Amino acid sequence: MIMAVLTGFAMAQEKKGKTETAVIQTSAECGDCKDRIEGGLNYTKGVLFAELDLETKKVTVKFNTKKISLQQVKEKIASIGYDADEVKADSVAQKKLPACCQPGGMKNKQ
């Protein structure tokens, strides 16, 4: 009986997958970028948590590896219009961003 419970627990854990945390360099510029990236990631299946530090432009993402890969997380950020490490922003999505969110947008605003 105990062995069956333990085996069931092990199988449930395997289905849940492994939780991983990654820090990804983005091309975010402002608070709107922060809202857009965090919102996009936090509503993505498999992402448990996402928070962008605007000073460093790095987003910390906690995700379930059974549901989403690190590459897919980066591709999600790129599809929103931002660079994510080596994955370049989708150019169409980037052009749709407000001027302040464009590359160098905050420098141009000053």
SVG drawing of the C-alpha trace seen along z (x, -y; Angstrom):
<svg xmlns="http://www.w3.org/2000/svg" viewBox="-3 -66 26 68">
<polyline fill="none" stroke="black" stroke-width="0.4" points="0.0,0.0 2.7,-2.5 4.7,-1.5 1.7,-2.3 1.3,-5.7 4.9,-6.5 4.9,-5.3 1.8,-7.5 3.5,-10.5 6.7,-10.0 4.6,-9.8 2.7,-13.0 6.0,-14.8 7.3,-13.6 4.2,-15.0 4.6,-18.3 8.1,-18.8 11.0,-20.6 10.9,-24.2 13.7,-26.3 14.6,-30.0 16.4,-32.0 17.6,-35.6 17.2,-37.0 18.7,-40.2 16.0,-42.3 15.9,-45.5 13.2,-47.0 13.2,-50.8 10.5,-51.9 7.7,-51.0 5.4,-50.3 7.9,-47.7 8.0,-46.2 4.2,-45.9 4.1,-44.5 6.8,-41.8 5.7,-40.8 2.0,-40.7 2.9,-38.7 5.0,-36.1 2.8,-35.8 -0.2,-34.8 1.9,-32.2 1.3,-28.5 4.2,-27.1 5.5,-30.4 5.0,-30.6 6.6,-34.0 8.2,-36.8 9.6,-40.1 11.6,-42.7 14.3,-44.8 14.3,-48.1 17.7,-49.2 19.4,-46.1 16.8,-45.3 16.9,-41.7 13.8,-39.6 13.8,-36.8 11.5,-34.0 10.5,-30.9 8.9,-28.2 7.9,-24.6 10.2,-22.8 7.5,-20.2 5.3,-23.0 7.7,-25.5 11.4,-25.6 13.8,-28.4 14.0,-29.0 10.2,-29.3 10.3,-31.9 12.8,-33.9 10.7,-33.5 7.7,-34.8 9.6,-37.9 10.7,-38.4 7.1,-38.1 6.1,-40.9 8.8,-43.1 11.9,-42.9 15.3,-41.2 15.8,-38.3 19.5,-37.4 20.5,-36.1 16.9,-36.0 16.2,-39.3 12.8,-41.0 10.2,-40.3 10.5,-43.4 6.8,-43.7 5.9,-43.6 8.7,-46.0 7.5,-48.6 4.0,-48.4 5.5,-49.4 5.1,-53.0 8.0,-55.3 9.4,-55.2 9.6,-51.4 11.5,-51.4 15.3,-50.7 16.8,-53.8 13.3,-55.3 14.0,-56.7 17.2,-58.4 15.3,-60.0 12.7,-61.2 15.1,-63.3"/>
</svg>
